[in-house]
Amino acid sequence: MSADPRTDLRPGALQRLWNALLGWFRWAWRQLPSSVDRRVIAAAWATLVVQIGIVGTGGLVRLTGSGLGCPTWPTCTPGSLVNTPEMGIHGVIEFGNRLLTFVLVIVAIVTFLFVVRMRRQRRDLFWLALAIGLYVPLQAIIGGITVLTNLNPYVVGLHYFASVVLVALSAVLVFRAYAVPGPRKRAVPVWYAVSTHLTTLLVTITVVVGILVTGSGPHAGDGGAKRNGLNPEFMQHVHSWPAYALLAVTLVLFAASWRMPAALRLPLWTGLLLAVEVAQVAVGLWQARTGLPIVLVNIHMVLAVLLVAAMTAVVLHLKTPTDS
């Protein structure tokens, strides 16, 4: 009786199977980019877009009081991986936000695969893609801890700040995808570089204080969740101090950027930073005077990470390749 070829696991068959798999992997490896092309550029931009996008959906979870729409983690309920009809709209919103994490994971994996073949000549892209890829599951774990701690306002704030870091890393990835590889040198006066880094510090302080403001007010994550105990009205004033200082320093950067080397394109990037700040201040004042409507607060949260991305772009454009 002859062996069924579908179940033939003799050494020769195993060797043929191994050779076929090895040939497929070699073919797939050759299809990956060996230099920066449109696929790499698209993946870098997709990384930045999804990282900003999940801040918007995460803000929706927080602002609609759906932070405990799924009361457990990693499952949605003790007996169900997904939300159930009895959980209502809050369960849909919270579980929907969790699903978007898988989109982030897919984008991170694709981006890493697109740069892994050029890991020797483009170490910057390789390590950035790897860092973002490892950071995404860490961010998901922090999100799980926020649920398990019944939306502790400081853990919720950490969850948001982790997204801020991811957006900054994604902005660097986009920049480096376009940049000439190799060492870089400062191309602006020392005072301008110092002023830019001072602006970065003010951006960080403004975002952190904004997180504390949210944790003290009505949109801390859920109607039954604890607040951080800070006075929300006083914290709103504290939040405005670094914000206005940031606006003032950015105006100086923007005015002086026209005297910087044209190749740096600093007027474009400082102008973008200034535009985001003006929008952020306008939305902040509007929401404070209209009782903190959900739509405006969510826009304010998204603008905060756009601010971080714009600030990152300004910092990165202070240098040029050493051979230029």
Secondary structure, 3 states (H helix, E strand, C coil): CCCCCCCCCCHHHHHHHHHHHHHHHHHHHHHCCCCCCHHHHHHHHHHHHHHHHHHHHHHHHHHCCCCCCCCCCCCCECCECCCCHHHHHHHHHHHHHHHHHHHHHHHHHHHHHHHHCCCCCCHHHHHHHHHHHHHHHHHHHHHHHHHHCCCCHHHHHHHHHHHHHHHHHHHHHHHHHHCCCCCEEECCCHHHHHHHHHHHHHHHHHHHHHHHHHHHCCCCCCCCCCCCCCCHHHHHHHHHHHHHHHHHHHHHHHHHHCCCCHHHCHHHHHHHHHHHHHHHHHHHHHHHHCCCCHHHHHHHHHHHHHHHHHHHHHHHCCEEECCC
